[in-house]
């Protein structure tokens, strides 16, 4: 009985009754059923689970492809394999062929990025070097083509074996599309979704050659070189600060508040405020130096007030006159009367002194109009 049991076990051991694959990994794309020298029994059960496909190859030639479900292998449901083996009639004996299971689920969060910067010409900044990265998702939708073009005779193929080739295609097409789009660098962030959808449609033609569908193509970031980003940061800071004079006053007020909380820093605060005051004086002088010249006949700008801490104006010398488009003075009333008598100053001459909001004609100033009454009218013509 022991010899007979051994013979029976050996006889039944060479036939395969159930063909299936239970995937315990997250990255396996192709798995070859380990048939070895065993033969597949006529009427064997093929179990293909969801997100799987089974491909039969006979002596290296592509045979039948099965979708998810349970199939009993007979000549009626393996027509291509039957043709390859030249079975004219129903076979009753075991047969040999290679069975590959393909993982057809969607492989997500696959990373792509530019190994080297992309050179392009920007309308605002000129030549630029840009880097980009993102993610994509793919799935095998044509198992037969995928086996022929990508898997070959490998018994196991994982996602890392194919993503390198896919990544090269993505980066190449992205660089070409980015150069042709001619989108300003500062506007690229607003075009991520549109560019991703546009590129996915273009890239699908390349993926079709491998039996793969590009389900998603996402652009996460397009970045400038660090030195360019630093320059843009400084430019943004200047835009946020706006009026430097108001910003300086704000900083000085904050410093005074801090000094009140910490009396030991009062000396440092005084030095800082002196620096702020000096900065204001320098700024005022520069503003005067770069002011536009006054056109003839127009009102001259008000004379700058004495700097804080400087000497006060001379007693009685408080008037400024706009003569020939220039600000002259200060004059006291005697000096104004002399210029009125000489004709250098008329009732239409603009006058200003500290405390006035704007320049006024001499005839409109009550304290000056009386000086014109003391001047005799011009002699009649001879």
DRENRO-770044 format. One line per 5 residues: number of its first residue (from 1); their letters; for each residue x, y, z of C-alpha. Coordinates in nm, 4 decimals, always signed. Layout:
BEGIN
NUM	a	X:Y:Z  ... .
END
This chain:
BEGIN
1	xxxxx	+0.0000:+0.0000:+0.0000  +0.2858:+0.2401:+0.0726  +0.4311:+0.1967:-0.2776  +0.0896:+0.2461:-0.4393  +0.0224:+0.5594:-0.2317 .
6	xxxxx	+0.3578:+0.6999:-0.3348  +0.2904:+0.6339:-0.7013  -0.0589:+0.7876:-0.6738  +0.0755:+1.0977:-0.4960  +0.3426:+1.1432:-0.7607 .
11	xxxxx	+0.0880:+1.0999:-1.0360  -0.1516:+1.3556:-0.8949  +0.1304:+1.5903:-0.7948  +0.2259:+1.6642:-1.1550  -0.1121:+1.8165:-1.2394 .
16	xxxxx	-0.2178:+2.1731:-1.1485  -0.5850:+2.2039:-1.0584  -0.6105:+2.5688:-0.9362  -0.4234:+2.8708:-1.0707  -0.4466:+3.1881:-0.8618 .
21	xxxxx	-0.2387:+3.4710:-0.7112  -0.2834:+3.6323:-0.3714  -0.0750:+3.9499:-0.3702  +0.0671:+4.0457:-0.0322  +0.2767:+4.3364:-0.1639 .
26	xxxxx	+0.2023:+4.6937:-0.2667  +0.4378:+4.7291:-0.5596  +0.4249:+4.4060:-0.7619  +0.3135:+4.4581:-1.1201  +0.3760:+4.1123:-1.2711 .
31	xxxxx	+0.3944:+3.7701:-1.1050  +0.4583:+3.4446:-1.2912  +0.2688:+3.1419:-1.1678  +0.5360:+2.8922:-1.0494  +0.4425:+2.5949:-1.2649 .
36	xxxxx	+0.7887:+2.4433:-1.2873  +0.7702:+2.1092:-1.4714  +0.4118:+2.0498:-1.3666  +0.1356:+2.0489:-1.6231  -0.1974:+2.2279:-1.6139 .
41	xxxxx	-0.4836:+1.9832:-1.5937  -0.7648:+1.9960:-1.8442  -1.0553:+2.1645:-1.6694  -0.8305:+2.3369:-1.4114  -0.9787:+2.6368:-1.2304 .
46	xxxxx	-0.8321:+2.9810:-1.3027  -0.9168:+3.2389:-1.0354  -0.8519:+3.6011:-1.1285  -0.9313:+3.8497:-0.8537  -1.0357:+4.2118:-0.8865 .
51	xxxxx	-0.7528:+4.4441:-1.0001  -0.5842:+4.1461:-1.1666  -0.5513:+3.9981:-1.5132  -0.4069:+3.6627:-1.6215  -0.2040:+3.6229:-1.9405 .
56	xxxxx	-0.1211:+3.2850:-2.1002  +0.1929:+3.2482:-2.3108  +0.2799:+2.9420:-2.5167  +0.6470:+2.9079:-2.6089  +0.6918:+3.2841:-2.5832 .
61	xxxxx	+0.3842:+3.3718:-2.7931  +0.1030:+3.5759:-2.6426  -0.2087:+3.3713:-2.5863  -0.5327:+3.4397:-2.4009  -0.5904:+3.7234:-2.1518 .
66	xxxxx	-0.8433:+3.6732:-1.8713  -1.0212:+3.9406:-1.6704  -1.1416:+3.9036:-1.3084  -1.3550:+3.5958:-1.2477  -1.3415:+3.2164:-1.2124 .
71	xxxxx	-1.2790:+3.0211:-1.5348  -1.2628:+2.6502:-1.6116  -0.9860:+2.6021:-1.8670  -1.1185:+2.4183:-2.1713  -1.0752:+2.4591:-2.5451 .
76	xxxxx	-1.3935:+2.6689:-2.5555  -1.2534:+2.9496:-2.3411  -0.8861:+2.9503:-2.4442  -0.9299:+2.9884:-2.8217  -0.5952:+3.1570:-2.8906 .
81	xxxxx	-0.4004:+2.8976:-2.6938  -0.5969:+2.6210:-2.8696  -0.4952:+2.7691:-3.2036  -0.1302:+2.8022:-3.1008  -0.1152:+2.4383:-2.9907 .
86	xxxxx	-0.3052:+2.3255:-3.3019  -0.5771:+2.1506:-3.1052  -0.8331:+2.0543:-3.3649  -1.0434:+1.8585:-3.1243  -1.1181:+1.8840:-2.7527 .
91	xxxxx	-0.8102:+1.7920:-2.5571  -0.8226:+1.5505:-2.2695  -0.4615:+1.5626:-2.1600  -0.2696:+1.8169:-1.9468  -0.0830:+2.0983:-2.1196 .
96	xxxxx	+0.2080:+2.3283:-2.0459  +0.2185:+2.7075:-2.0796  +0.3379:+3.0131:-1.8859  +0.0787:+3.2011:-1.6799  +0.1447:+3.5607:-1.5733 .
101	xxxxx	-0.0723:+3.7588:-1.3351  -0.0822:+4.1360:-1.3944  -0.1709:+4.3832:-1.1201  -0.4134:+4.6294:-1.2835  -0.4838:+4.8466:-0.9801 .
106	xxxxx	-0.3897:+5.2149:-0.9846  -0.0374:+5.2868:-0.8609  -0.0580:+5.6282:-0.6950  +0.1871:+5.8800:-0.5494  +0.4611:+5.8089:-0.8008 .
111	xxxxx	+0.7143:+6.0924:-0.7887  +0.8687:+6.2802:-1.0776  +1.1075:+6.5760:-1.0862  +1.3673:+6.7538:-1.2968  +1.7181:+6.6259:-1.2294 .
116	xxxxx	+1.8630:+6.9409:-1.3916  +1.7152:+7.2929:-1.4226  +1.5077:+7.3784:-1.7278  +1.6401:+7.6785:-1.9198  +1.3816:+7.9159:-2.0632 .
121	xxxxx	+1.3372:+8.2836:-2.1494  +1.0955:+8.4846:-1.9344  +0.9397:+8.8096:-2.0587  +0.9935:+8.9871:-1.7239  +1.3139:+8.8389:-1.5804 .
126	xxxxx	+1.4945:+8.7287:-1.8968  +1.6767:+8.3916:-1.9019  +1.5742:+8.1712:-1.6085  +1.6505:+7.8262:-1.4689  +1.3462:+7.6472:-1.3303 .
131	xxxxx	+1.3060:+7.3235:-1.1381  +0.9807:+7.1323:-1.1032  +0.8466:+6.8251:-0.9288  +0.5161:+6.6516:-0.8696  +0.3445:+6.3150:-0.8669 .
136	xxxxx	+0.1487:+6.0910:-1.1020  -0.0649:+5.7768:-1.0996  -0.0766:+5.4963:-1.3575  -0.2340:+5.1558:-1.4137  -0.1896:+4.8690:-1.6594 .
141	xxxxx	-0.4905:+4.8611:-1.8926  -0.3534:+4.6379:-2.1711  -0.1948:+4.3373:-1.9928  -0.0940:+4.1608:-2.3131  +0.0958:+4.4606:-2.4500 .
146	xxxxx	+0.2513:+4.5276:-2.1092  +0.3850:+4.1713:-2.0870  +0.5392:+4.1924:-2.4321  +0.6940:+4.5405:-2.4013  +0.7874:+4.5687:-2.0330 .
151	xxxxx	+0.7891:+4.2357:-1.8484  +0.9473:+3.9995:-2.0973  +1.0543:+3.6780:-1.9256  +1.0951:+3.8266:-1.5772  +0.9069:+3.6117:-1.3241 .
156	xxxxx	+0.8475:+3.9165:-1.1024  +0.8253:+4.2820:-1.2013  +0.7773:+4.5601:-0.9460  +0.6738:+4.9210:-0.9999  +1.0286:+5.0500:-0.9441 .
161	xxxxx	+1.1373:+4.8566:-1.2541  +0.9212:+5.0695:-1.4838  +0.8831:+5.4086:-1.3111  +1.2335:+5.5150:-1.4144  +1.1371:+5.4949:-1.7824 .
166	xxxxx	+0.8011:+5.6600:-1.7183  +0.9682:+5.9412:-1.5232  +1.2069:+6.0160:-1.8108  +0.9121:+6.0498:-2.0483  +0.7264:+6.2789:-1.8086 .
171	xxxxx	+1.0196:+6.5156:-1.7516  +1.1059:+6.5366:-2.1209  +0.7523:+6.6209:-2.2277  +0.7091:+6.8650:-1.9367  +1.0224:+7.0612:-2.0279 .
176	xxxxx	+0.9096:+7.0888:-2.3891  +0.5571:+7.1997:-2.2957  +0.6828:+7.4545:-2.0419  +0.9131:+7.6150:-2.2987  +0.6393:+7.6368:-2.5623 .
181	xxxxx	+0.3736:+7.7721:-2.3228  +0.5707:+8.0971:-2.2628  +0.3853:+8.1591:-1.9360  +0.5495:+8.4300:-1.7161  +0.7321:+8.2794:-1.4201 .
186	xxxxx	+0.5179:+8.4666:-1.1672  +0.1988:+8.3311:-1.3293  +0.2974:+7.9627:-1.3420  +0.1382:+7.8798:-1.0065  -0.2033:+7.9744:-1.1462 .
191	xxxxx	-0.1622:+7.7274:-1.4338  -0.0658:+7.4059:-1.2486  -0.3998:+7.2294:-1.3008  -0.4354:+7.3363:-1.6632  -0.0809:+7.2325:-1.7480 .
196	xxxxx	-0.1245:+6.8984:-1.5677  -0.4392:+6.8093:-1.7633  -0.2867:+6.9274:-2.0892  +0.0294:+6.7226:-2.0391  -0.1621:+6.4120:-1.9319 .
201	xxxxx	-0.3415:+6.4041:-2.2668  -0.0141:+6.4478:-2.4559  +0.1746:+6.1898:-2.2466  -0.0939:+5.9244:-2.2889  +0.0258:+5.8606:-2.6446 .
206	xxxxx	+0.3658:+5.7556:-2.5084  +0.2114:+5.5426:-2.2331  -0.0120:+5.3611:-2.4802  +0.2979:+5.1968:-2.6278  +0.3439:+5.0060:-2.2998 .
211	xxxxx	-0.0219:+4.9248:-2.2325  -0.0324:+5.1787:-1.9476  -0.2849:+5.4523:-1.8726  -0.1679:+5.7755:-1.7102  -0.4512:+5.8396:-1.4638 .
216	xxxxx	-0.3146:+6.1548:-1.2994  -0.0343:+6.4018:-1.3633  +0.0111:+6.6631:-1.0907  +0.2514:+6.9584:-1.0773  +0.3268:+7.0367:-0.7140 .
221	xxxxx	+0.5881:+7.3093:-0.7516  +0.7903:+7.5040:-1.0080  +1.0724:+7.6872:-0.8298  +1.3249:+7.9552:-0.9204  +1.6963:+7.9472:-0.8258 .
226	xxxxx	+1.7617:+8.0457:-0.4597  +1.9329:+8.3731:-0.5501  +1.6370:+8.4805:-0.7672  +1.3924:+8.3899:-0.4909  +1.5919:+8.6011:-0.2439 .
231	xxxxx	+1.5787:+8.8998:-0.4792  +1.2016:+8.8563:-0.5154  +1.1658:+8.8393:-0.1376  +1.3448:+9.1734:-0.0995  +1.1294:+9.3239:-0.3697 .
236	xxxxx	+0.8163:+9.2011:-0.1897  +0.9403:+9.3442:+0.1401  +0.9859:+9.6881:-0.0143  +0.6343:+9.6718:-0.1548  +0.4918:+9.5810:+0.1851 .
241	xxxxx	+0.6832:+9.8586:+0.3660  +0.5485:+10.1257:+0.1319  +0.6169:+10.4751:+0.2781  +0.9612:+10.4505:+0.4410  +0.8981:+10.7649:+0.6484 .
246	xxxxx	+0.5869:+10.6196:+0.8112  +0.7633:+10.2894:+0.8607  +1.0510:+10.4672:+1.0392  +0.8075:+10.6523:+1.2660  +0.6341:+10.3256:+1.3449 .
251	xxxxx	+0.9645:+10.1586:+1.4334  +1.0624:+10.4546:+1.6542  +0.7294:+10.4411:+1.8397  +0.7786:+10.0693:+1.9055  +1.1309:+10.1367:+2.0285 .
256	xxxxx	+1.0057:+10.4003:+2.2734  +0.7503:+10.1552:+2.4090  +1.0211:+9.8924:+2.4620  +1.2444:+10.1519:+2.6308  +0.9669:+10.2427:+2.8738 .
261	xxxxx	+0.9452:+9.8781:+2.9789  +1.3245:+9.8482:+3.0150  +1.4802:+10.1718:+3.1566  +1.8311:+10.0294:+3.1148  +1.8068:+10.0697:+2.7397 .
266	xxxxx	+1.7105:+10.4396:+2.7464  +2.0595:+10.5472:+2.6394  +2.0532:+10.3161:+2.3410  +1.7042:+10.4400:+2.2505  +1.8216:+10.8025:+2.2504 .
271	xxxxx	+2.1020:+10.7138:+2.0158  +1.8633:+10.5316:+1.7904  +1.6198:+10.8231:+1.7816  +1.9053:+11.0577:+1.6973  +1.9889:+10.8284:+1.4070 .
276	xxxxx	+1.6276:+10.8308:+1.2946  +1.6276:+11.2126:+1.3115  +1.9475:+11.2311:+1.1087  +1.7993:+10.9905:+0.8568  +1.4981:+11.2172:+0.8203 .
281	xxxxx	+1.7225:+11.5182:+0.7593  +1.9249:+11.3343:+0.4971  +1.6075:+11.2099:+0.3327  +1.4703:+11.5643:+0.3202  +1.7891:+11.6977:+0.1625 .
286	xxxxx	+1.7915:+11.4224:-0.0977  +1.4287:+11.4877:-0.1780  +1.5067:+11.8561:-0.2322  +1.8114:+11.7756:-0.4437  +1.6183:+11.5456:-0.6754 .
291	xxxxx	+1.3030:+11.7607:-0.6968  +1.1881:+11.8611:-1.0427  +1.2751:+12.2245:-1.1380  +0.9891:+12.4728:-1.1093  +0.8507:+12.5835:-1.4421 .
296	xxxxx	+0.8431:+12.9608:-1.5041  +0.5153:+13.1163:-1.3867  +0.4226:+12.8248:-1.1613  +0.4065:+12.8407:-0.7841  +0.7336:+12.7436:-0.6175 .
301	xxxxx	+0.7363:+12.4729:-0.3516  +0.7249:+12.5849:+0.0143  +1.0626:+12.6445:+0.1728  +1.1682:+12.3618:+0.4081  +1.1156:+12.4325:+0.7755 .
306	xxxxx	+1.4232:+12.4497:+0.9975  +1.5423:+12.1044:+1.1086  +1.4520:+12.0090:+1.4646  +1.7234:+12.1214:+1.6991  +1.8563:+12.3849:+1.4536 .
311	xxxxx	+1.8751:+12.7634:+1.5142  +1.5423:+12.9566:+1.4970  +1.4793:+13.2041:+1.2106  +1.6012:+13.5610:+1.2521  +1.3549:+13.7919:+1.4320 .
316	xxxxx	+1.1137:+13.9475:+1.1824  +1.2704:+13.7672:+0.8844  +0.9908:+13.5235:+0.8212  +0.8645:+13.5924:+0.4666  +0.9599:+13.3999:+0.1531 .
321	xxxxx	+0.8829:+13.5331:-0.1931  +0.8424:+13.3495:-0.5219  +1.0411:+13.5632:-0.7674  +1.1149:+13.4450:-1.1206  +1.0099:+13.0921:-1.0318 .
326	xxxxx	+1.2491:+13.0714:-0.7362  +1.1998:+13.0916:-0.3614  +1.3895:+13.3861:-0.2101  +1.4132:+13.4952:+0.1502  +1.3532:+13.5064:+0.4308 .
331	xxxxx	+1.2656:+13.8815:+0.4341  +1.1365:+14.1074:+0.7017  +0.8703:+14.3733:+0.6207  +1.1323:+14.6422:+0.5524  +1.3004:+14.4245:+0.2936 .
336	xxxxx	+0.9616:+14.3489:+0.1348  +0.8808:+14.7225:+0.1203  +1.2133:+14.7905:-0.0541  +1.1402:+14.5251:-0.3164  +0.7909:+14.6653:-0.3636 .
341	xxxxx	+0.9347:+15.0102:-0.4193  +1.1839:+14.8761:-0.6737  +0.9099:+14.6866:-0.8575  +1.0694:+14.3455:-0.7953  +0.7684:+14.2470:-0.5867 .
346	xxxxx	+0.4136:+14.3138:-0.7089  +0.0671:+14.2449:-0.5761  +0.0612:+13.9177:-0.7762  +0.3857:+13.7937:-0.6214  +0.3369:+13.4773:-0.4128 .
351	xxxxx	+0.4395:+13.4988:-0.0477  +0.4665:+13.2369:+0.2279  +0.5784:+13.2138:+0.5887  +0.5792:+12.9446:+0.8492  +0.2297:+12.8545:+0.9645 .
356	xxxxx	+0.0622:+12.9179:+0.6266  -0.0961:+12.6221:+0.4488  +0.0014:+12.7424:+0.0999  +0.1470:+13.0322:-0.0964  -0.0746:+13.3400:-0.1307 .
361	xxxxx	-0.0691:+13.6498:-0.3504  +0.0634:+13.9576:-0.1751  -0.2620:+14.1455:-0.2464  -0.4547:+13.8789:-0.0473  -0.2449:+13.9245:+0.2661 .
366	xxxxx	-0.3790:+14.2006:+0.4902  -0.0481:+14.2529:+0.6690  +0.1360:+14.2997:+0.3365  -0.1228:+14.4798:+0.1236  -0.0719:+14.7970:+0.3293 .
371	xxxxx	+0.2886:+14.8197:+0.2023  +0.1622:+14.8786:-0.1502  -0.0379:+15.1910:-0.0420  +0.2883:+15.3669:+0.0526  +0.4237:+15.3314:-0.3000 .
376	xxxxx	+0.3357:+15.6177:-0.5404  +0.1724:+15.5183:-0.8651  +0.3834:+15.5301:-1.1827  +0.4251:+15.8680:-1.3563  +0.1951:+15.9349:-1.6505 .
381	xx	+0.3575:+15.9185:-1.9941  +0.5149:+16.2408:-2.1204 .
END
